[in-house]
């Protein structure tokens, strides 16, 4: 796997929330050292939403006024 391929995999995972930006270097190194295993691990990660949706907000804080 080339460096460009590794960077693209990690960039896509960061963009969709599967990897936090602070872990970018870790995953790049992991892909370098064990490409097939790390790629499978990244593919299996679930995206994490950074902002709560309206239902979560309402459940925690009540109705949001505009």
N, CA, C and O atoms as CSV, one atom per row, in Angstrom:
chain,resi,resn,atom,element,x,y,z
A,1,UNK,N,N,0.855,-1.170,0.000
A,1,UNK,CA,C,0.000,0.000,0.000
A,1,UNK,C,C,0.904,1.239,0.000
A,1,UNK,O,O,1.854,1.329,0.779
A,2,UNK,N,N,0.594,2.179,-0.880
A,2,UNK,CA,C,1.407,3.397,-0.969
A,2,UNK,C,C,1.028,4.385,0.122
A,2,UNK,O,O,-0.028,4.281,0.745
A,3,UNK,N,N,1.919,5.345,0.335
A,3,UNK,CA,C,1.629,6.387,1.323
A,3,UNK,C,C,0.366,7.157,0.944
A,3,UNK,O,O,-0.435,7.504,1.812
A,4,UNK,N,N,0.187,7.424,-0.347
A,4,UNK,CA,C,-1.005,8.140,-0.801
A,4,UNK,C,C,-2.271,7.350,-0.470
A,4,UNK,O,O,-3.270,7.932,-0.047
A,5,UNK,N,N,-2.237,6.058,-0.655
A,5,UNK,CA,C,-3.397,5.225,-0.314
A,5,UNK,C,C,-3.675,5.260,1.184
A,5,UNK,O,O,-4.828,5.360,1.603
A,6,UNK,N,N,-2.620,5.178,1.988
A,6,UNK,CA,C,-2.789,5.239,3.443
A,6,UNK,C,C,-3.391,6.574,3.863
A,6,UNK,O,O,-4.324,6.621,4.666
A,7,UNK,N,N,-2.851,7.654,3.315
A,7,UNK,CA,C,-3.351,8.996,3.652
A,7,UNK,C,C,-4.814,9.134,3.244
A,7,UNK,O,O,-5.611,9.702,3.991
A,8,UNK,N,N,-5.171,8.626,2.079
A,8,UNK,CA,C,-6.561,8.716,1.615
A,8,UNK,C,C,-7.520,7.926,2.498
A,8,UNK,O,O,-8.626,8.385,2.784
A,9,UNK,N,N,-7.100,6.745,2.927
A,9,UNK,CA,C,-7.945,5.940,3.819
A,9,UNK,C,C,-8.182,6.673,5.130
A,9,UNK,O,O,-9.314,6.759,5.606
A,10,UNK,N,N,-7.109,7.202,5.714
A,10,UNK,CA,C,-7.233,7.901,6.993
A,10,UNK,C,C,-8.028,9.198,6.824
A,10,UNK,O,O,-8.861,9.526,7.669
A,11,UNK,N,N,-7.781,9.931,5.751
A,11,UNK,CA,C,-8.512,11.183,5.521
A,11,UNK,C,C,-10.014,10.932,5.396
A,11,UNK,O,O,-10.818,11.692,5.936
A,12,UNK,N,N,-10.388,9.879,4.694
A,12,UNK,CA,C,-11.807,9.550,4.557
A,12,UNK,C,C,-12.416,9.175,5.904
A,12,UNK,O,O,-13.544,9.562,6.209
A,13,UNK,N,N,-11.669,8.423,6.708
A,13,UNK,CA,C,-12.173,8.017,8.023
A,13,UNK,C,C,-12.289,9.208,8.972
A,13,UNK,O,O,-13.213,9.260,9.784
A,14,UNK,N,N,-11.377,10.150,8.881
A,14,UNK,CA,C,-11.465,11.369,9.693
A,14,UNK,C,C,-12.665,12.192,9.231
A,14,UNK,O,O,-13.426,12.699,10.056
A,15,UNK,N,N,-12.834,12.324,7.924
A,15,UNK,CA,C,-13.914,13.138,7.373
A,15,UNK,C,C,-15.296,12.630,7.774
A,15,UNK,O,O,-16.202,13.430,8.007
A,16,UNK,N,N,-15.467,11.315,7.855
A,16,UNK,CA,C,-16.799,10.810,8.201
A,16,UNK,C,C,-16.951,10.449,9.678
A,16,UNK,O,O,-17.968,9.879,10.075
A,17,UNK,N,N,-15.955,10.775,10.484
A,17,UNK,CA,C,-16.100,10.629,11.931
A,17,UNK,C,C,-15.705,9.284,12.501
A,17,UNK,O,O,-15.953,9.026,13.679
A,18,UNK,N,N,-15.098,8.418,11.707
A,18,UNK,CA,C,-14.669,7.119,12.243
A,18,UNK,C,C,-13.381,7.236,13.037
A,18,UNK,O,O,-13.131,6.433,13.936
A,19,UNK,N,N,-12.557,8.232,12.713
A,19,UNK,CA,C,-11.287,8.449,13.405
A,19,UNK,C,C,-11.216,9.921,13.813
A,19,UNK,O,O,-11.436,10.800,12.980
A,20,UNK,N,N,-10.915,10.200,15.077
A,20,UNK,CA,C,-10.727,11.602,15.459
A,20,UNK,C,C,-9.416,12.135,14.867
A,20,UNK,O,O,-8.448,11.386,14.739
A,21,UNK,N,N,-9.380,13.402,14.513
A,21,UNK,CA,C,-8.170,13.972,13.922
A,21,UNK,C,C,-6.906,13.755,14.758
A,21,UNK,O,O,-5.818,13.610,14.200
A,22,UNK,N,N,-7.032,13.732,16.058
A,22,UNK,CA,C,-5.873,13.545,16.932
A,22,UNK,C,C,-5.250,12.157,16.795
A,22,UNK,O,O,-4.110,11.960,17.215
A,23,UNK,N,N,-5.963,11.196,16.222
A,23,UNK,CA,C,-5.453,9.829,16.060
A,23,UNK,C,C,-4.950,9.549,14.643
A,23,UNK,O,O,-4.622,8.408,14.316
A,24,UNK,N,N,-4.889,10.579,13.809
A,24,UNK,CA,C,-4.460,10.430,12.420
A,24,UNK,C,C,-3.078,9.774,12.319
A,24,UNK,O,O,-2.906,8.826,11.553
A,25,UNK,N,N,-2.097,10.262,13.077
A,25,UNK,CA,C,-0.730,9.716,13.013
A,25,UNK,C,C,-0.695,8.252,13.444
A,25,UNK,O,O,0.015,7.445,12.844
A,26,UNK,N,N,-1.454,7.909,14.472
A,26,UNK,CA,C,-1.515,6.519,14.920
A,26,UNK,C,C,-1.978,5.598,13.794
A,26,UNK,O,O,-1.363,4.562,13.540
A,27,UNK,N,N,-3.074,5.983,13.118
A,27,UNK,CA,C,-3.626,5.133,12.075
A,27,UNK,C,C,-2.747,5.097,10.833
A,27,UNK,O,O,-2.684,4.073,10.153
A,28,UNK,N,N,-2.072,6.194,10.528
A,28,UNK,CA,C,-1.131,6.161,9.405
A,28,UNK,C,C,0.001,5.169,9.678
A,28,UNK,O,O,0.390,4.403,8.796
A,29,UNK,N,N,0.517,5.188,10.892
A,29,UNK,CA,C,1.575,4.247,11.262
A,29,UNK,C,C,1.047,2.816,11.267
A,29,UNK,O,O,1.737,1.896,10.828
A,30,UNK,N,N,-0.154,2.631,11.755
A,30,UNK,CA,C,-0.759,1.294,11.792
A,30,UNK,C,C,-0.937,0.744,10.372
A,30,UNK,O,O,-0.662,-0.427,10.114
A,31,UNK,N,N,-1.396,1.594,9.466
A,31,UNK,CA,C,-1.547,1.171,8.072
A,31,UNK,C,C,-0.203,0.855,7.427
A,31,UNK,O,O,-0.109,-0.054,6.602
A,32,UNK,N,N,0.827,1.593,7.794
A,32,UNK,CA,C,2.165,1.330,7.257
A,32,UNK,C,C,2.679,-0.022,7.739
A,32,UNK,O,O,3.250,-0.793,6.968
A,33,UNK,N,N,2.469,-0.301,9.032
A,33,UNK,CA,C,3.024,-1.518,9.638
A,33,UNK,C,C,2.208,-2.779,9.349
A,33,UNK,O,O,2.768,-3.870,9.234
A,34,UNK,N,N,0.908,-2.632,9.236
A,34,UNK,CA,C,0.034,-3.792,9.012
A,34,UNK,C,C,-1.149,-3.364,8.145
A,34,UNK,O,O,-2.266,-3.222,8.644
A,35,UNK,N,N,-0.908,-3.160,6.856
A,35,UNK,CA,C,-1.911,-2.555,5.988
A,35,UNK,C,C,-3.259,-3.268,5.935
A,35,UNK,O,O,-4.296,-2.624,6.091
A,36,UNK,N,N,-3.268,-4.562,5.721
A,36,UNK,CA,C,-4.556,-5.248,5.558
A,36,UNK,C,C,-5.346,-5.285,6.860
A,36,UNK,O,O,-6.563,-5.101,6.856
A,37,UNK,N,N,-4.659,-5.522,7.969
A,37,UNK,CA,C,-5.336,-5.563,9.266
A,37,UNK,C,C,-5.891,-4.197,9.634
A,37,UNK,O,O,-7.049,-4.080,10.035
A,38,UNK,N,N,-5.068,-3.163,9.498
A,38,UNK,CA,C,-5.508,-1.811,9.861
A,38,UNK,C,C,-6.637,-1.328,8.955
A,38,UNK,O,O,-7.580,-0.693,9.427
A,39,UNK,N,N,-6.551,-1.622,7.664
A,39,UNK,CA,C,-7.619,-1.219,6.749
A,39,UNK,C,C,-8.940,-1.877,7.131
A,39,UNK,O,O,-9.993,-1.242,7.071
A,40,UNK,N,N,-8.887,-3.136,7.518
A,40,UNK,CA,C,-10.100,-3.832,7.955
A,40,UNK,C,C,-10.637,-3.235,9.251
A,40,UNK,O,O,-11.848,-3.097,9.420
A,41,UNK,N,N,-9.736,-2.881,10.164
A,41,UNK,CA,C,-10.162,-2.262,11.423
A,41,UNK,C,C,-10.842,-0.916,11.151
A,41,UNK,O,O,-11.895,-0.621,11.716
A,42,UNK,N,N,-10.239,-0.112,10.293
A,42,UNK,CA,C,-10.824,1.193,9.970
A,42,UNK,C,C,-12.185,1.014,9.305
A,42,UNK,O,O,-13.135,1.729,9.623
A,43,UNK,N,N,-12.275,0.072,8.393
A,43,UNK,CA,C,-13.552,-0.182,7.710
A,43,UNK,C,C,-14.641,-0.585,8.689
A,43,UNK,O,O,-15.818,-0.305,8.464
A,44,UNK,N,N,-14.254,-1.242,9.774
A,44,UNK,CA,C,-15.226,-1.695,10.761
A,44,UNK,C,C,-15.602,-0.673,11.816
A,44,UNK,O,O,-16.491,-0.920,12.630
A,45,UNK,N,N,-14.937,0.474,11.812
A,45,UNK,CA,C,-15.254,1.506,12.797
A,45,UNK,C,C,-16.589,2.177,12.476
A,45,UNK,O,O,-16.980,2.291,11.315
A,46,UNK,N,N,-17.265,2.610,13.510
A,46,UNK,CA,C,-18.527,3.318,13.360
A,46,UNK,C,C,-18.276,4.812,13.497
A,46,UNK,O,O,-17.536,5.253,14.375
A,47,UNK,N,N,-18.896,5.574,12.626
A,47,UNK,CA,C,-18.761,7.026,12.690
A,47,UNK,C,C,-19.412,7.557,13.968
A,47,UNK,O,O,-20.478,7.098,14.380
A,48,UNK,N,N,-18.757,8.517,14.571
A,48,UNK,CA,C,-19.266,9.149,15.784
A,48,UNK,C,C,-19.695,10.560,15.436
A,48,UNK,O,O,-18.933,11.318,14.836
A,49,UNK,N,N,-20.896,10.906,15.807
A,49,UNK,CA,C,-21.384,12.257,15.540
A,49,UNK,C,C,-20.823,13.213,16.570
A,49,UNK,O,O,-20.834,12.929,17.767
A,50,UNK,N,N,-20.335,14.341,16.103
A,50,UNK,CA,C,-19.763,15.312,17.029
A,50,UNK,C,C,-20.797,16.285,17.564
A,50,UNK,O,O,-20.563,16.919,18.593
A,51,UNK,N,N,-21.937,16.421,16.894
A,51,UNK,CA,C,-22.997,17.309,17.349
A,51,UNK,C,C,-24.242,16.483,17.621
A,51,UNK,O,O,-24.607,15.629,16.813
A,52,UNK,N,N,-24.892,16.724,18.740
A,52,UNK,CA,C,-26.104,15.963,19.030
A,52,UNK,C,C,-27.220,16.338,18.062
A,52,UNK,O,O,-27.322,17.491,17.642
A,53,UNK,N,N,-28.047,15.372,17.713
A,53,UNK,CA,C,-29.192,15.692,16.863
A,53,UNK,C,C,-30.265,16.376,17.718
A,53,UNK,O,O,-30.127,16.450,18.939
A,54,UNK,N,N,-31.302,16.861,17.101
A,54,UNK,CA,C,-32.330,17.635,17.799
A,54,UNK,C,C,-33.039,16.797,18.859
A,54,UNK,O,O,-33.394,17.328,19.911
A,55,UNK,N,N,-33.255,15.511,18.615
A,55,UNK,CA,C,-33.921,14.671,19.608
A,55,UNK,C,C,-33.066,14.515,20.857
A,55,UNK,O,O,-33.589,14.542,21.970
A,56,UNK,N,N,-31.771,14.355,20.689
A,56,UNK,CA,C,-30.873,14.256,21.835
A,56,UNK,C,C,-30.865,15.576,22.590
A,56,UNK,O,O,-30.936,15.585,23.819
A,57,UNK,N,N,-30.780,16.680,21.880
A,57,UNK,CA,C,-30.781,18.000,22.512
A,57,UNK,C,C,-32.064,18.192,23.316
A,57,UNK,O,O,-32.027,18.615,24.472
A,58,UNK,N,N,-33.195,17.878,22.693
A,58,UNK,CA,C,-34.485,18.051,23.362
A,58,UNK,C,C,-34.594,17.173,24.609
A,58,UNK,O,O,-35.131,17.604,25.629
A,59,UNK,N,N,-34.087,15.950,24.528
A,59,UNK,CA,C,-34.147,15.042,25.675
A,59,UNK,C,C,-33.309,15.563,26.836
A,59,UNK,O,O,-33.678,15.405,28.000
A,60,UNK,N,N,-32.185,16.181,26.511
A,60,UNK,CA,C,-31.303,16.672,27.559
A,60,UNK,C,C,-31.686,18.048,28.089
A,60,UNK,O,O,-31.600,18.301,29.291
A,61,UNK,N,N,-32.109,18.940,27.190
A,61,UNK,CA,C,-32.278,20.335,27.563
A,61,UNK,C,C,-33.670,20.894,27.336
A,61,UNK,O,O,-33.907,22.069,27.616
A,62,UNK,N,N,-34.584,20.101,26.843
A,62,UNK,CA,C,-35.924,20.606,26.531
A,62,UNK,C,C,-35.949,21.221,25.141
A,62,UNK,O,O,-34.969,21.161,24.399
A,63,UNK,N,N,-37.073,21.808,24.808
A,63,UNK,CA,C,-37.264,22.373,23.469
A,63,UNK,C,C,-36.341,23.560,23.245
A,63,UNK,O,O,-36.197,24.426,24.107
A,64,UNK,N,N,-35.721,23.583,22.080
A,64,UNK,CA,C,-34.808,24.678,21.724
A,64,UNK,C,C,-35.588,25.785,21.037
A,64,UNK,O,O,-36.237,25.544,20.019
A,65,UNK,N,N,-35.532,26.987,21.575
A,65,UNK,CA,C,-36.187,28.150,20.974
A,65,UNK,C,C,-35.339,28.691,19.840
A,65,UNK,O,O,-34.113,28.709,19.948
A,66,UNK,N,N,-35.951,29.128,18.768
A,66,UNK,CA,C,-35.209,29.736,17.648
A,66,UNK,C,C,-34.972,31.195,17.880
A,66,UNK,O,O,-34.365,31.863,17.043
